């Protein structure tokens, strides 16, 4: 029997854990792109809108 004061499930809300995982994933991706585009001697274009790595 459902009571009128029952709380709805809160499984679909944005949590602090989800934000931390998202920021960590974006940071790792930025480090990976930076390594491939700037630090390698023969870079490939990994980020579509980024300028070439030549100086």
C-alpha atoms as an extended CHARMM CRD file, in Angstrom:
* protein
*
        55  EXT
         1         1  UNK       CA              0.0000000000        0.0000000000        0.0000000000  PROA      1               0.0000000000
         2         2  UNK       CA              1.4040000000        3.3690000000       -1.0500000000  PROA      2               0.0000000000
         3         3  UNK       CA              1.2770000000        6.1090000000        1.5280000000  PROA      3               0.0000000000
         4         4  UNK       CA              0.7660000000        9.7080000000        0.3440000000  PROA      4               0.0000000000
         5         5  UNK       CA              3.8980000000       10.8230000000        2.1970000000  PROA      5               0.0000000000
         6         6  UNK       CA              6.2140000000        8.3570000000        0.4510000000  PROA      6               0.0000000000
         7         7  UNK       CA              9.2850000000       10.0130000000       -1.0100000000  PROA      7               0.0000000000
         8         8  UNK       CA             10.0370000000        9.4970000000       -4.7140000000  PROA      8               0.0000000000
         9         9  UNK       CA             13.1710000000        7.6520000000       -5.7580000000  PROA      9               0.0000000000
        10        10  UNK       CA             16.1660000000        9.9740000000       -6.0940000000  PROA      10              0.0000000000
        11        11  UNK       CA             18.2700000000        7.8050000000       -8.3880000000  PROA      11              0.0000000000
        12        12  UNK       CA             18.2760000000       10.1490000000      -11.3780000000  PROA      12              0.0000000000
        13        13  UNK       CA             19.6870000000       13.2850000000       -9.7660000000  PROA      13              0.0000000000
        14        14  UNK       CA             23.0940000000       14.7740000000      -10.5050000000  PROA      14              0.0000000000
        15        15  UNK       CA             25.3390000000       13.8060000000       -7.6200000000  PROA      15              0.0000000000
        16        16  UNK       CA             28.6800000000       15.0810000000       -6.4110000000  PROA      16              0.0000000000
        17        17  UNK       CA             30.2230000000       11.7540000000       -7.4340000000  PROA      17              0.0000000000
        18        18  UNK       CA             28.9960000000       12.1920000000      -11.0180000000  PROA      18              0.0000000000
        19        19  UNK       CA             30.4790000000       15.6950000000      -11.1930000000  PROA      19              0.0000000000
        20        20  UNK       CA             33.8380000000       14.4930000000       -9.8470000000  PROA      20              0.0000000000
        21        21  UNK       CA             33.9460000000       11.6140000000      -12.3450000000  PROA      21              0.0000000000
        22        22  UNK       CA             33.0850000000       14.0100000000      -15.1940000000  PROA      22              0.0000000000
        23        23  UNK       CA             35.7690000000       16.5180000000      -14.2360000000  PROA      23              0.0000000000
        24        24  UNK       CA             38.3500000000       13.7380000000      -13.8310000000  PROA      24              0.0000000000
        25        25  UNK       CA             37.4590000000       12.3050000000      -17.2480000000  PROA      25              0.0000000000
        26        26  UNK       CA             37.7340000000       15.7150000000      -18.9230000000  PROA      26              0.0000000000
        27        27  UNK       CA             41.0940000000       16.3470000000      -17.2160000000  PROA      27              0.0000000000
        28        28  UNK       CA             42.4770000000       12.9900000000      -18.3530000000  PROA      28              0.0000000000
        29        29  UNK       CA             41.2650000000       13.6120000000      -21.9080000000  PROA      29              0.0000000000
        30        30  UNK       CA             42.8850000000       17.0610000000      -21.9360000000  PROA      30              0.0000000000
        31        31  UNK       CA             46.1720000000       15.5740000000      -20.7130000000  PROA      31              0.0000000000
        32        32  UNK       CA             45.9900000000       12.8310000000      -23.3850000000  PROA      32              0.0000000000
        33        33  UNK       CA             45.3230000000       15.3370000000      -26.1920000000  PROA      33              0.0000000000
        34        34  UNK       CA             48.0800000000       17.6430000000      -24.9000000000  PROA      34              0.0000000000
        35        35  UNK       CA             50.5550000000       14.7520000000      -24.8570000000  PROA      35              0.0000000000
        36        36  UNK       CA             49.7010000000       13.6420000000      -28.3860000000  PROA      36              0.0000000000
        37        37  UNK       CA             49.4830000000       17.0820000000      -29.9890000000  PROA      37              0.0000000000
        38        38  UNK       CA             52.2400000000       19.0020000000      -28.1700000000  PROA      38              0.0000000000
        39        39  UNK       CA             54.7370000000       16.5360000000      -26.7040000000  PROA      39              0.0000000000
        40        40  UNK       CA             55.0630000000       13.8910000000      -29.4510000000  PROA      40              0.0000000000
        41        41  UNK       CA             57.3950000000       14.5610000000      -32.3630000000  PROA      41              0.0000000000
        42        42  UNK       CA             54.8450000000       13.5420000000      -35.0330000000  PROA      42              0.0000000000
        43        43  UNK       CA             51.4800000000       14.6550000000      -33.6850000000  PROA      43              0.0000000000
        44        44  UNK       CA             48.1130000000       13.5840000000      -35.0150000000  PROA      44              0.0000000000
        45        45  UNK       CA             45.0500000000       15.7670000000      -34.8660000000  PROA      45              0.0000000000
        46        46  UNK       CA             42.9970000000       14.4010000000      -31.9620000000  PROA      46              0.0000000000
        47        47  UNK       CA             40.9450000000       17.4520000000      -31.0530000000  PROA      47              0.0000000000
        48        48  UNK       CA             39.0090000000       18.5930000000      -34.1080000000  PROA      48              0.0000000000
        49        49  UNK       CA             38.9860000000       22.3460000000      -33.5460000000  PROA      49              0.0000000000
        50        50  UNK       CA             42.5380000000       22.6780000000      -32.2620000000  PROA      50              0.0000000000
        51        51  UNK       CA             45.2670000000       24.5380000000      -34.1860000000  PROA      51              0.0000000000
        52        52  UNK       CA             48.2500000000       22.6000000000      -35.5450000000  PROA      52              0.0000000000
        53        53  UNK       CA             51.0590000000       21.7750000000      -33.1350000000  PROA      53              0.0000000000
        54        54  UNK       CA             53.8240000000       23.2480000000      -35.3230000000  PROA      54              0.0000000000
        55        55  UNK       CA             55.7060000000       26.2550000000      -33.9860000000  PROA      55              0.0000000000
